[in-house]
């Protein structure tokens, strides 16, 4: 686990955000190359990518605050910081970043002052992919209509890149220590260091006695999803693109396949991320995407036969 990849002039660069930008860069380059191959204006794709990045971060952060189970923590940071427990080391508690008060009895850090805008610190981690997808898609539709660029063609150009970017993003999750899986004795199991999100979750589940201990071995759920995302990207790029029957088919395959993979892999997640009707919030959204993609695919095929 390495939450911060490097520091430049005392400014830290969180692993998740660095990998997110890396994935965004590769995804944009891939879409630009494909746009040129089919004779479309690549400048529109670049504008689309930048707008999607901005709106994706906003949407991802909003969904994190509302649906990942931390809403009340953000409320308490503004109203009563003493109710917030940060599972960080004693040294980190006293650092400028946390400015906290160490609770020796609980082995946790309490904020020393109100931080009403901590919820907006997207660069520190805490982004929900589906929130980013929703906001970025809505923004893309508005932008593409303004530029008179076919929405379905743009969606097909973007789909493999989005999935590729997800592959990079999940490696960022691995380095940040979030999105971990349940305990496992398998050969791929990972142990996260003390005061990690995995240790904190296992203490709450009474699987571990204290957050100052390394976590029990867990499923590397981040790696599973990264590999699944890269596989979806490869399938859409190599197989579907050359065989598509209508504009938008590549994007619908991406939504359906990723939704299916995400639904299954959510069973191998042990972090807090909200729930609805016995399923995680992401599983509910995954099912909706899978069903919606299948419905639109069938509808567009029928339209071709008329």
C-alpha positions as CSV (number, residue, x, y, z in Angstrom):
1,X,0.0,0.0,0.0
2,X,1.4,3.4,-1.0
3,X,-1.3,6.2,-0.7
4,X,1.1,8.8,-2.0
5,X,3.3,8.0,-4.9
6,X,5.7,11.0,-4.7
7,X,6.1,14.5,-3.4
8,X,7.2,17.6,-5.4
9,X,8.0,20.8,-3.4
10,X,6.2,19.4,-0.4
11,X,3.1,18.7,-2.4
12,X,2.0,15.1,-2.2
13,X,0.4,13.3,-5.1
14,X,-2.1,10.6,-4.0
15,X,-1.7,7.3,-5.8
16,X,-5.4,7.0,-6.8
17,X,-5.5,10.5,-8.4
18,X,-2.2,9.9,-10.2
19,X,-3.4,6.6,-11.6
20,X,-6.7,8.2,-12.5
21,X,-5.0,10.9,-14.6
22,X,-2.8,8.3,-16.2
23,X,-5.8,6.3,-17.2
24,X,-7.5,9.4,-18.5
25,X,-4.5,10.3,-20.6
26,X,-4.4,6.8,-22.2
27,X,-8.1,6.7,-22.7
28,X,-8.1,10.2,-24.5
29,X,-5.2,9.2,-26.7
30,X,-7.0,6.0,-27.7
31,X,-10.2,7.8,-28.6
32,X,-8.3,10.5,-30.6
33,X,-6.5,7.8,-32.7
34,X,-9.8,6.1,-33.5
35,X,-11.5,9.4,-34.3
36,X,-8.8,10.1,-36.9
37,X,-9.2,6.7,-38.4
38,X,-12.9,7.1,-39.1
39,X,-12.5,10.7,-40.3
40,X,-14.0,12.5,-37.3
41,X,-12.7,15.7,-35.7
42,X,-10.3,14.7,-32.9
43,X,-10.5,18.1,-31.3
44,X,-14.1,17.4,-30.3
45,X,-12.9,14.2,-28.5
46,X,-10.2,16.2,-26.6
47,X,-12.8,18.7,-25.5
48,X,-15.2,15.9,-24.6
49,X,-12.4,14.2,-22.5
50,X,-11.6,17.3,-20.5
51,X,-15.2,18.0,-19.8
52,X,-15.8,14.4,-18.8
53,X,-12.8,14.4,-16.5
54,X,-14.0,17.5,-14.7
55,X,-17.7,16.3,-14.4
56,X,-16.6,12.8,-13.6
57,X,-14.6,13.9,-10.6
58,X,-17.5,16.0,-9.4
59,X,-20.0,13.2,-9.8
60,X,-17.6,10.6,-8.3
61,X,-17.1,12.8,-5.2
62,X,-20.8,13.5,-4.8
63,X,-21.7,9.8,-5.0
64,X,-18.9,9.0,-2.5
65,X,-20.3,11.5,0.0
66,X,-23.9,10.4,-0.4
67,X,-23.7,6.6,-0.9
68,X,-20.4,5.2,0.4
69,X,-21.4,5.3,4.1
70,X,-19.4,8.3,5.1
71,X,-22.1,11.0,4.9
72,X,-22.5,11.4,8.7
73,X,-18.7,11.6,9.1
74,X,-18.6,14.6,6.8
75,X,-21.6,16.1,8.7
76,X,-19.8,15.6,12.0
77,X,-16.6,17.2,10.7
78,X,-18.6,20.4,10.4
79,X,-20.8,20.0,13.5
80,X,-19.0,17.9,16.1
81,X,-15.6,16.7,15.1
82,X,-15.2,14.6,18.3
83,X,-17.6,12.0,16.8
84,X,-15.2,11.3,13.9
85,X,-12.6,8.5,14.3
86,X,-9.7,8.6,12.0
87,X,-7.7,5.3,11.9
88,X,-4.3,6.8,11.4
89,X,-1.1,6.5,13.3
90,X,-0.3,8.8,16.3
91,X,2.4,10.6,14.3
92,X,0.0,11.2,11.3
93,X,-2.7,12.5,13.8
94,X,-0.3,15.3,14.8
95,X,0.6,16.1,11.2
96,X,-0.5,19.2,9.3
97,X,-2.8,17.1,7.2
98,X,-4.9,15.8,10.0
99,X,-4.3,18.4,12.8
100,X,-6.0,15.9,15.2
101,X,-6.1,14.9,18.9
102,X,-4.9,11.4,19.7
103,X,-7.3,9.2,21.6
104,X,-5.0,6.7,23.3
105,X,-7.9,4.6,24.7
106,X,-9.4,3.9,21.3
107,X,-6.1,4.2,19.3
108,X,-7.8,6.6,16.9
109,X,-7.4,10.3,15.9
110,X,-10.2,12.9,16.5
111,X,-10.2,16.1,14.4
112,X,-9.2,19.1,16.5
113,X,-11.3,21.6,14.7
114,X,-14.2,21.8,12.3
115,X,-13.5,21.0,8.7
116,X,-16.7,21.8,6.9
117,X,-15.3,21.5,3.4
118,X,-13.3,18.3,3.9
119,X,-16.0,16.5,1.8
120,X,-14.8,18.4,-1.3
121,X,-11.1,17.2,-1.1
122,X,-11.4,14.9,-4.1
123,X,-7.6,14.7,-4.5
124,X,-7.4,12.8,-1.2
125,X,-9.4,9.9,-2.5
126,X,-13.0,8.9,-2.3
127,X,-14.5,8.8,-5.8
128,X,-17.3,6.5,-6.9
129,X,-16.9,5.4,-10.5
130,X,-20.7,5.2,-11.3
131,X,-21.1,8.8,-10.0
132,X,-18.4,9.9,-12.4
133,X,-20.0,7.9,-15.3
134,X,-23.4,9.5,-14.8
135,X,-22.2,13.1,-14.6
136,X,-19.7,12.7,-17.4
137,X,-22.3,11.1,-19.7
138,X,-24.8,13.9,-19.1
139,X,-22.1,16.5,-19.7
140,X,-20.9,14.7,-22.8
141,X,-24.4,14.6,-24.3
142,X,-24.8,18.4,-23.9
143,X,-21.3,19.1,-25.4
144,X,-21.8,16.7,-28.3
145,X,-25.1,18.2,-29.2
146,X,-23.5,21.7,-29.2
147,X,-20.7,20.5,-31.5
148,X,-23.2,18.5,-33.7
149,X,-21.1,15.3,-33.2
150,X,-23.0,12.1,-33.3
151,X,-23.5,10.9,-29.7
152,X,-23.5,7.2,-30.5
153,X,-20.3,7.5,-32.5
154,X,-18.6,9.4,-29.7
155,X,-19.8,6.7,-27.2
156,X,-18.2,4.0,-29.3
157,X,-15.0,5.9,-29.6
158,X,-14.9,6.4,-25.8
159,X,-15.9,3.0,-24.5
160,X,-12.6,1.0,-24.8
161,X,-10.7,4.0,-23.4
162,X,-13.1,4.3,-20.4
163,X,-12.6,0.7,-19.6
164,X,-8.8,1.0,-20.0
165,X,-8.9,4.0,-17.6
166,X,-10.8,1.9,-15.1
167,X,-8.0,-0.6,-15.2
168,X,-5.5,2.1,-14.2
169,X,-7.8,3.5,-11.6
170,X,-8.2,0.3,-9.7
171,X,-4.5,-0.1,-9.4
172,X,-4.6,3.4,-7.8
173,X,-7.2,1.9,-5.4
174,X,-4.8,-0.9,-4.6
175,X,-2.0,1.6,-3.8
176,X,-4.4,3.7,-1.7
177,X,-5.6,0.7,0.3
178,X,-9.3,1.2,-0.5
179,X,-11.8,-1.2,-2.3
180,X,-10.3,-4.2,-0.6
181,X,-11.8,-7.7,-0.3
182,X,-12.9,-10.0,2.5
183,X,-10.4,-12.3,4.4
184,X,-8.8,-15.0,2.2
185,X,-6.1,-17.6,2.5
186,X,-5.7,-17.9,-1.2
187,X,-2.4,-17.5,-3.0
188,X,-3.3,-14.0,-4.2
189,X,-4.3,-12.7,-0.8
190,X,-2.7,-9.4,0.3
191,X,-2.0,-8.0,3.8
192,X,-2.5,-4.3,4.2
193,X,-0.4,-2.3,6.7
194,X,-1.6,-1.1,10.1
195,X,-4.0,1.8,10.2
196,X,-5.1,0.9,6.7
197,X,-8.8,1.0,5.7
198,X,-8.7,-2.9,5.7
199,X,-7.4,-2.9,9.3
200,X,-10.1,-0.4,10.3
201,X,-12.9,-2.5,8.7
202,X,-11.7,-5.7,10.3
203,X,-11.6,-4.1,13.7
204,X,-15.2,-3.0,13.2
205,X,-16.1,-6.5,12.2
206,X,-14.3,-7.8,15.3
207,X,-11.8,-9.8,13.1
208,X,-8.9,-7.8,14.3
209,X,-8.2,-6.5,17.8
210,X,-6.7,-3.1,17.0
211,X,-6.1,-0.8,14.0
212,X,-2.4,-0.7,14.9
213,X,-2.2,-4.3,13.6
214,X,-1.7,-5.2,9.9
215,X,-4.8,-6.5,8.3
216,X,-5.7,-10.2,7.9
217,X,-4.9,-11.5,4.3
218,X,-7.7,-10.3,2.0
219,X,-8.8,-10.8,-1.6
220,X,-7.1,-8.3,-3.9
221,X,-10.5,-7.1,-5.2
222,X,-8.8,-4.1,-6.8
223,X,-6.7,-6.3,-8.9
224,X,-9.6,-8.4,-10.0
225,X,-11.6,-5.4,-11.2
226,X,-8.5,-3.9,-12.9
227,X,-8.1,-7.2,-14.9
228,X,-11.8,-7.3,-15.6
229,X,-11.8,-3.7,-16.9
230,X,-8.7,-4.4,-19.1
231,X,-10.4,-7.5,-20.5
232,X,-13.6,-5.6,-21.3
233,X,-11.5,-2.9,-23.0
234,X,-9.6,-5.5,-25.1
235,X,-12.9,-7.3,-26.1
236,X,-14.6,-4.0,-27.1
237,X,-11.6,-2.8,-29.1
238,X,-10.5,-6.0,-30.8
239,X,-13.8,-7.9,-31.3
240,X,-16.8,-5.6,-31.1
241,X,-15.4,-2.6,-32.9
242,X,-14.7,-4.4,-36.2
243,X,-18.1,-6.3,-36.1
244,X,-20.5,-3.6,-34.8
245,X,-23.8,-3.4,-36.7
246,X,-24.9,0.0,-35.5
247,X,-23.4,3.1,-33.9
248,X,-23.5,2.7,-30.1
249,X,-23.0,-1.1,-30.0
250,X,-19.5,-0.9,-28.6
251,X,-20.6,1.4,-25.8
252,X,-23.6,-0.9,-25.0
253,X,-21.3,-3.9,-24.9
254,X,-19.0,-2.0,-22.5
255,X,-21.9,-1.0,-20.2
256,X,-23.3,-4.6,-20.1
257,X,-20.0,-6.4,-19.7
258,X,-18.7,-4.0,-17.0
259,X,-22.0,-4.0,-15.2
260,X,-22.0,-7.8,-15.2
261,X,-18.3,-8.0,-13.9
262,X,-18.9,-5.3,-11.3
263,X,-22.0,-7.0,-10.0
264,X,-20.1,-10.2,-9.5
265,X,-17.0,-8.6,-8.1
266,X,-18.9,-6.6,-5.5
267,X,-19.4,-9.9,-3.6
268,X,-15.6,-9.8,-3.2
269,X,-15.6,-6.3,-1.6
270,X,-15.5,-5.8,2.1
271,X,-15.2,-2.0,2.3
272,X,-18.1,0.3,3.3
273,X,-19.9,1.5,0.1
274,X,-23.6,1.7,0.9
275,X,-26.4,-0.8,0.5
276,X,-29.9,-1.1,-1.0
277,X,-32.1,-4.1,-0.6
278,X,-29.4,-6.5,0.4
279,X,-27.2,-5.4,-2.5
280,X,-24.5,-2.7,-2.6
281,X,-25.4,0.5,-4.3
282,X,-23.0,-0.3,-7.1
283,X,-24.7,-3.7,-7.6
284,X,-28.1,-2.0,-8.0
285,X,-26.6,0.4,-10.6
286,X,-24.8,-2.5,-12.3
287,X,-28.1,-4.4,-12.7
288,X,-29.8,-1.3,-14.1
289,X,-26.9,-0.7,-16.6
290,X,-26.9,-4.4,-17.7
291,X,-30.7,-4.4,-18.2
292,X,-30.7,-1.0,-19.8
293,X,-27.9,-1.9,-22.2
294,X,-29.6,-5.1,-23.2
295,X,-32.9,-3.3,-23.8
296,X,-31.3,-0.6,-26.0
297,X,-29.3,-3.2,-27.9
298,X,-32.4,-5.2,-28.7
299,X,-34.3,-2.0,-29.7
300,X,-31.6,-0.8,-32.0
301,X,-31.3,-4.2,-33.7
302,X,-35.0,-4.2,-34.3
303,X,-34.8,-0.7,-35.8
304,X,-32.2,-2.0,-38.3
305,X,-34.6,-4.7,-39.6
306,X,-37.4,-2.4,-40.4
